[in-house]
């Protein structure tokens, strides 16, 4: 690589990194002011967000566990973004994916393990894809904006899966609606149960497991598809200019609904994490806004798979550190929610300011 090419690469990297880093710095500064107003020391409170995750391998494994579903929902949102679509429906899509994985396991409990696991993973992806394809088709066929469709479908997904569990699949004698435990052949086992996990010092209760590998494989697949595949090229072309793409012979409508289906499939894989690895059942209202946090992860990661991995890791630290703050300080754990919201606002604002600055420079030249 020549010196000029290296300089350009470093300049591009810096241009990609500074908006999310500036947003993080702004959010931490405002959060420090909130902590000080409560009467606590920001220097003592804010490091607690990272203490458990950085204090031991077991703590870091817990951070990776919390980050895993955010990688998938971040990739889901980013894939739609690349096609010029704003998918706010990852929350509903992950519910449908999780329900389909649990439903298959309950319907076919006797499948051998070599068939049960891939079938359940496929069911989760297909369930999310179906729920994502609906707003994609409505956008392509009738021009109905996907933001409205996906918001409404979130409510339908949560309500429909909750009704089906409560009415037909609820485990008897339980106050909280959830399905019975799925068959052992569908279980993904945490790394802590392996000899290597025990040798590394993971506690028996540590839940990190193979769903992390699925999330990493999904990130690699998204990167490869966007960079080298015809589907990725068409997606980016439609996202940058649908009319120009149509004039070039790209079927914009088909690309639109396929993009939303792919986005839904990525979100649906969260069901693998929650049903097959963690709970071994479908729990009504199990998600604490994972689909909406995926929007923040995608924005902070600049819609790039590597950036999404880093942003999800950061939010995993926040999730793990929230409990530390709640236990050891007078600051409520909702500070983390405020911090996440500030990051979203800052990323969007800084991105818009940077875009305006670029437009002014182009006009000046």
Secondary structure, DSSP 4 states (H G I P E B T S, - for coil): --HHHHHHHHHHHHHHHHHHHHHHHHHHHHHHHHHHHHTS-HHHHTTHHHHHHHH-HHHHHHHHHHHHHHHHHHHHHHHHHHTT-----HHHHHHHHHHHHHHHHHHTTT--HHHHHHHHHHHHHHHHHHHHHHHHHHHHHH---HHHHHHHHHHHHHHHHHHHIIIIIBPTT-SS-BBPPPPGGGPPPBGGGSHHHHHHT--TT---BTHHHHHHHHHHHHHHHHHH-HHHHHHHHHHH-HHHHHHTT--HHHHHHHHHHHHHHHHHTHHIIIIIIIISS-BTT--SSHHHHHHHHHHHTTT-HHHHHHHHHHHHHHHHHHHHHHHHSSS-TTHHHHHHHHHHHHHHHHHHHHHHHHHHHHHH-
